Amino acid sequence: MLRSEGNRSHYFQHRYNPPVDNAAMGAILGPYLAKLKVRDLEGKPFFAGLDEHLNDDDGSGGGGFIGTNQLQLNSPARSSPHSNGSETTERFSRKVFVGGLPPDIDEEEITTSFNQYGDLIVDWPHKAESKSYFPPKGYAFLLFQEERGVQKLIETCVPDDDKLYITVSSPTIKNKAVQIRPWRLADADFVLDASMPLDPRKTVFVGGVPRPLKAYELAMIMDRLYGGVCYAGIDTDPELKYPKGAGRVAFSNQQSYIAAISARFVQLQHGDIDKRVEVKPYVLDDQMCDECHGQRCGGKFAPFFCANVTCLQYYCEQCWGLIHSREGREYHKPLVKEGADRPRAVPFRWC
């Protein structure tokens, strides 16, 4: 049942503003994230490099939220539960998911429905290629110019069962409830055990993470499966600060780390989410060769990492050839870092 207006302020304070000690979080994560090189905290111009995000599939399965039922919502008052400083403090990504749209609503009508909260662009996956006027799967993204537009939108929504709804109209459907799913910036990082140092060499890359999944949810799932989780993070793009569909998990011990990378795949199950994703060692790009410590490669950083549990080391090209010419290691494949911090296996040949 939709919550009454009197409960809205308490709901938003609890759901979107849990207490966070930013100073303590920064002290813990700063050196670690700098080592991983996955955070760009500086703001960038409005929609600079937008092409990277235009065809971003949310991975949510489309508009399976309310179906064709027209849930009637009352128009809530615009009084804000965050009135103090809400215009200056960033709490949300400028990219917002909206699902359950009427099938005949077009881009212009979506823009008209939401531009009262601020200047925005409407997008959906493969929009440029398809040249469609309608979101084909019943969902779209609202890319706001200013983060305060997202705050205004959220304050207008009606919460129900930890989800947010607002009504929109199309030529044939009036006042249809659609789901608004903002991304809260604080959900990108979660420290499970602050007493343990974060070690990049005990960190795994998790690919294909569903975008609604929060860092604390990823941490709890991985800790339940392998134990020893001390941190989880969701990779976000530097411009809109929206999840990119990948994450990282740092373990406190080698046993849990090896168990995770040996599994190779993990089933992420949480609420409506049930997805099989890939787990790989997180590959750093500024490590010296663990075998020669730079002596055979002129002090250059090692380009290869061996994820086999008998190695788990960084190698320069010369040392890779020497070590992996030995019996039993000739079939190991090196990992290198590719775009968006994703590790990938590469073929290797030596003379």
C-alpha positions in Angstrom: 0.0 0.0 0.0 1.3 3.5 -0.8 2.4 5.4 2.2 0.6 8.4 3.4 1.9 11.9 3.0 2.7 12.1 6.8 5.1 9.2 6.5 7.0 10.5 3.4 9.5 12.6 5.2 10.5 9.8 7.6 10.8 7.3 4.7 13.1 9.5 2.6 15.3 10.4 5.6 15.7 6.7 6.4 15.9 5.3 2.9 18.1 7.9 1.2 20.0 9.6 4.0 21.5 7.0 6.3 24.3 8.4 8.4 27.7 8.2 6.6 31.0 9.3 8.1 32.5 10.7 4.9 35.8 11.6 6.5 36.3 8.1 7.9 35.2 6.5 4.6 37.6 8.7 2.6 40.5 7.9 4.9 39.9 4.1 4.4 39.1 4.2 0.7 41.3 7.0 -0.7 44.6 5.2 -1.0 42.9 1.9 -2.1 40.8 3.5 -4.8 43.7 5.5 -6.0 45.7 2.3 -6.4 42.9 0.7 -8.4 42.4 4.0 -10.3 38.6 3.6 -10.5 37.4 6.9 -9.2 37.3 10.3 -10.9 35.8 12.6 -8.3 36.1 15.8 -10.3 32.9 17.2 -11.9 32.8 17.4 -15.7 30.8 19.5 -18.2 27.2 18.6 -18.8 27.0 15.5 -21.0 30.6 15.7 -22.2 31.5 12.4 -23.8 27.8 11.4 -23.7 28.2 8.7 -26.3 29.7 6.4 -23.7 26.4 6.3 -21.8 23.8 6.6 -24.5 23.5 2.9 -25.2 24.0 1.7 -21.7 21.6 -1.2 -21.1 20.3 -1.2 -17.6 20.2 -4.9 -17.3 16.9 -4.8 -15.5 14.8 -6.7 -18.0 12.9 -3.7 -19.2 9.5 -2.5 -18.1 8.3 -5.4 -16.0 7.3 -3.2 -13.1 3.6 -2.5 -13.0 2.5 -3.9 -16.4 -0.7 -2.4 -17.9 -2.4 -1.8 -14.6 -3.0 1.9 -14.0 -2.1 2.4 -10.3 -3.6 5.7 -9.3 -1.4 8.0 -7.3 -2.4 11.2 -5.5 -0.3 14.3 -6.4 1.9 14.7 -3.3 2.9 18.1 -2.0 6.3 19.4 -3.0 7.5 20.1 0.5 11.0 18.7 0.8 12.2 16.4 3.6 15.8 17.6 2.7 15.1 21.3 2.6 18.3 22.2 4.4 21.1 22.3 1.9 19.4 20.0 -0.6 20.2 22.4 -3.4 24.0 22.2 -2.9 24.8 18.7 -1.6 25.1 16.0 -4.3 23.5 12.8 -3.2 22.4 11.2 -6.5 23.6 10.3 -10.0 22.2 12.7 -12.6 21.1 9.6 -14.5 17.8 8.1 -13.4 16.0 5.0 -14.5 12.3 5.1 -15.2 10.4 1.9 -15.8 6.9 0.7 -16.6 6.3 3.5 -19.2 3.2 3.4 -21.3 4.0 1.6 -24.6 2.9 4.6 -26.7 4.8 7.3 -24.9 7.5 9.0 -27.1 10.6 10.9 -26.3 9.0 14.3 -26.4 6.2 13.2 -24.1 8.7 11.8 -21.6 10.7 15.0 -21.7 7.5 17.1 -21.1 6.6 14.9 -18.2 9.9 15.4 -16.4 11.5 18.7 -17.5 9.5 20.5 -14.8 12.2 19.2 -12.4 15.1 20.5 -14.5 16.8 20.4 -18.0 17.3 16.8 -19.1 17.8 14.4 -22.0 15.8 11.2 -22.5 17.8 8.1 -23.5 17.4 4.4 -23.8 19.6 1.5 -25.0 20.5 1.6 -28.7 18.4 4.7 -29.3 20.7 6.2 -31.9 20.8 3.0 -34.0 17.1 2.1 -33.8 15.9 5.7 -34.5 12.8 4.8 -32.6 10.5 7.4 -31.1 9.4 5.1 -28.3 11.4 3.2 -25.6 11.2 -0.3 -27.0 11.3 -2.1 -23.6 9.1 0.2 -21.6 12.0 1.9 -19.7 14.2 4.9 -20.3 16.9 7.0 -18.6 16.5 10.6 -17.6 19.9 12.4 -17.9 19.6 15.6 -15.8 21.8 18.6 -16.3 21.8 19.4 -12.6 21.7 16.9 -9.7 19.2 19.1 -7.9 16.7 18.1 -10.6 17.0 14.5 -9.4 16.4 15.6 -5.8 13.2 17.5 -6.9 12.0 14.5 -8.8 12.5 12.1 -5.8 10.8 14.5 -3.4 7.7 14.4 -5.7 7.6 10.6 -5.9 5.4 8.4 -3.7 7.2 5.5 -2.0 5.7 2.0 -1.9 7.6 -1.1 -0.6 11.0 0.6 -0.9 10.3 1.7 -4.5 9.4 5.1 -5.8 6.5 5.9 -8.2 5.2 8.8 -10.1 2.4 9.1 -12.7 2.8 10.0 -16.4 0.4 10.1 -19.2 0.5 9.1 -22.9 -2.1 9.6 -25.7 -4.0 6.5 -24.6 -3.1 6.0 -21.0 -3.7 8.6 -18.3 -1.9 8.8 -14.9 0.0 5.5 -15.2 2.3 4.8 -12.3 5.9 4.4 -13.4 8.9 3.4 -11.2 11.6 5.9 -10.6 14.9 4.4 -9.6 17.6 6.9 -8.7 21.2 5.9 -7.8 22.4 7.2 -4.5 26.1 8.0 -4.6 26.8 6.6 -1.1 25.6 3.2 -2.4 28.8 2.8 -4.6 31.1 1.9 -1.7 30.6 -0.2 1.4 33.3 -1.1 4.1 32.3 -4.3 5.8 35.3 -4.6 8.1 37.1 -1.3 8.7 39.7 -3.0 10.9 41.3 -4.8 7.9 43.6 -3.1 5.4 42.4 -3.1 1.8 44.7 -5.0 -0.4 44.4 -4.5 -4.2 46.1 -7.9 -4.6 43.2 -9.6 -2.7 40.6 -7.8 -4.8 38.4 -9.4 -7.4 36.6 -7.9 -10.4 32.9 -8.8 -10.7 31.6 -8.3 -14.2 28.0 -7.9 -15.3 26.7 -6.6 -11.9 23.0 -5.6 -12.2 22.8 -1.9 -11.9 20.3 -1.8 -9.1 22.6 -3.8 -6.9 24.2 -1.7 -4.2 27.7 -2.1 -2.8 26.6 -3.4 0.6 24.4 -6.0 -1.1 27.3 -7.2 -3.2 29.5 -7.3 -0.1 26.9 -9.4 1.8 26.4 -11.9 -1.0 30.2 -12.4 -1.5 30.8 -12.6 2.2 28.1 -15.3 2.6 29.6 -17.3 -0.2 33.4 -17.0 0.5 33.8 -15.1 3.8 36.4 -12.5 4.6 35.0 -9.6 2.7 36.1 -6.3 4.0 35.0 -4.0 1.1 32.8 -3.9 -2.0 32.5 -1.2 -4.6 30.3 -0.5 -7.6 32.1 1.1 -10.6 30.4 4.3 -11.7 31.2 6.5 -14.7 32.9 9.8 -13.8 30.4 12.1 -15.6 26.9 11.0 -14.5 28.2 8.8 -11.6 25.9 6.0 -12.6 26.8 2.3 -12.2 28.7 0.9 -15.2 27.6 -2.8 -14.5 30.8 -3.9 -12.7 32.1 -4.0 -9.2 35.1 -4.9 -7.0 35.3 -6.9 -3.8 38.3 -6.9 -1.5 39.0 -9.9 0.8 40.9 -9.9 4.1 42.6 -13.2 3.5 44.1 -15.2 0.7 41.9 -18.2 1.2 38.7 -16.3 0.5 40.3 -14.5 -2.5 41.4 -17.8 -4.1 38.0 -19.4 -3.5 36.3 -16.5 -5.3 38.6 -16.5 -8.3 38.5 -20.3 -8.5 34.7 -20.3 -8.7 35.0 -18.0 -11.8 31.2 -17.4 -11.7 28.8 -16.4 -9.0 25.0 -16.2 -8.8 24.0 -12.8 -7.5 20.6 -13.3 -5.8 19.0 -10.4 -4.0 15.3 -9.5 -4.0 14.2 -9.4 -7.7 17.8 -9.9 -8.9 19.1 -13.3 -9.9 22.0 -13.2 -12.3 25.1 -15.3 -13.0 28.2 -13.0 -13.2 31.9 -13.5 -13.8 34.6 -13.1 -11.2 38.2 -12.5 -12.0 41.3 -11.2 -10.2 41.5 -7.4 -10.3 44.5 -6.6 -12.5 46.7 -3.6 -11.6 48.7 -1.7 -14.2 51.5 -0.4 -12.0 53.0 -3.5 -10.5 56.6 -4.6 -10.8 57.4 -8.1 -11.9 57.3 -10.4 -8.9 60.0 -12.6 -10.3 62.8 -10.2 -11.4 61.5 -7.0 -9.7 62.2 -5.0 -12.9 65.8 -6.3 -13.5 65.0 -8.1 -16.8 62.6 -5.5 -18.2 64.4 -2.2 -17.5 62.3 -1.3 -14.5 59.1 -1.3 -16.5 55.8 -2.3 -14.9 54.8 -5.9 -15.5 52.2 -6.3 -18.2 50.9 -9.8 -17.3 49.2 -11.3 -14.3 48.8 -15.1 -13.9 45.5 -15.9 -12.2 46.3 -19.6 -11.8 46.4 -20.4 -8.1 49.9 -21.9 -8.5 51.2 -18.4 -9.5 49.0 -15.4 -8.6 51.9 -13.1 -9.6 52.8 -10.3 -12.0 55.3 -11.0 -14.7 57.3 -9.1 -17.3 57.4 -10.7 -20.7 60.8 -12.3 -20.1 59.9 -13.8 -16.8 56.5 -15.1 -18.1 58.3 -17.0 -20.7 60.9 -18.5 -18.3 58.4 -19.5 -15.6 55.7 -20.7 -17.9 58.0 -22.9 -20.0 58.1 -25.2 -17.0 56.0 -28.4 -17.0 52.5 -27.9 -15.8 52.5 -24.1 -16.4 52.7 -24.0 -20.1 48.9 -23.7 -20.4 48.5 -20.7 -18.1 47.1 -17.6 -19.8 48.1 -14.1 -18.7 45.5 -11.5 -17.8 45.9 -7.9 -18.7 43.7 -4.9 -17.9 41.5 -3.6 -20.7 38.9 -0.8 -20.9 36.8 0.0 -17.8 39.3 -1.8 -15.6 38.1 -5.2 -16.9 40.8 -7.9 -16.9 41.0 -10.2 -20.0 43.0 -13.2 -21.0 45.4 -12.7 -23.9 47.3 -15.3 -26.0 51.0 -15.4 -25.4 53.9 -16.7 -27.5 57.5 -16.8 -26.8 60.4 -17.9 -29.0 
